[in-house]
Amino acid sequence: MKYTGITDPGELEAFYKKLGLLYSVDVVLFTGSGNKTAMDRADQIMNNLLRPVVIPNEQTIKYLFRTLVEMK
């Protein structure tokens, strides 16, 4: 609550859900780059993060990115 300034528990939960979606995209997009551990876990990332979280939330994630860009 101190970090975000959000004091309402419901609003804070909604904020963290959005943040979680953006984090999942970050993990999927930037995992690898020659990192052996990440490459070894590529199937796990695809099966546990990309398919169940990122793909079903594609439109929401696009909206969040547009919103962040507009904030600048």
C-alpha positions in Angstrom: 0.0 0.0 0.0 2.8 2.4 0.8 4.5 1.8 -2.6 1.4 2.4 -4.7 -0.5 4.8 -2.5 -3.6 2.7 -3.0 -5.3 2.2 0.4 -8.5 0.4 -0.8 -7.9 -3.4 -0.6 -10.1 -4.0 -3.7 -8.2 -1.4 -5.8 -4.9 -2.8 -4.6 -5.8 -6.3 -5.6 -7.0 -5.1 -9.0 -3.6 -3.2 -9.4 -1.6 -6.4 -8.6 -3.6 -8.5 -11.0 -2.8 -6.0 -13.8 0.8 -5.9 -12.7 0.9 -9.7 -12.7 -0.3 -9.8 -16.3 2.4 -7.4 -17.4 5.0 -9.4 -15.5 3.9 -12.6 -17.2 4.4 -11.0 -20.6 7.8 -9.8 -19.5 8.8 -13.3 -18.4 7.6 -14.8 -21.7 9.1 -12.2 -24.0 12.5 -11.8 -22.3 13.2 -15.2 -21.0 16.1 -16.8 -22.8 18.6 -14.6 -24.5 21.2 -17.4 -24.0 20.3 -18.0 -20.3 20.7 -21.8 -19.9 18.3 -22.1 -17.0 15.6 -20.2 -18.9 16.1 -22.3 -22.0 15.8 -25.4 -19.9 12.5 -24.2 -18.5 11.1 -23.0 -21.8 8.4 -25.8 -22.0 7.4 -25.1 -18.4 7.1 -21.4 -19.1 5.0 -22.1 -22.2 2.7 -24.6 -20.5 2.3 -22.7 -17.2 2.5 -19.1 -18.2 2.1 -18.3 -21.9 -0.8 -20.6 -22.7 -2.9 -20.3 -19.5 -2.2 -16.6 -18.7 -0.8 -14.5 -21.5 -2.8 -15.8 -24.5 -6.3 -15.8 -22.8 -5.6 -12.2 -21.6 -4.2 -10.9 -24.9 -6.7 -8.0 -25.2 -6.4 -7.0 -21.6 -2.6 -7.0 -21.9 -2.8 -4.9 -25.0 -5.0 -2.4 -23.2 -2.6 -2.2 -20.3 0.3 -1.5 -22.6 -1.6 1.2 -24.4 -2.6 2.7 -21.1 1.0 2.8 -19.9 2.2 4.4 -23.1 -0.5 7.1 -22.9 0.5 7.9 -19.3 3.9 9.0 -20.5 
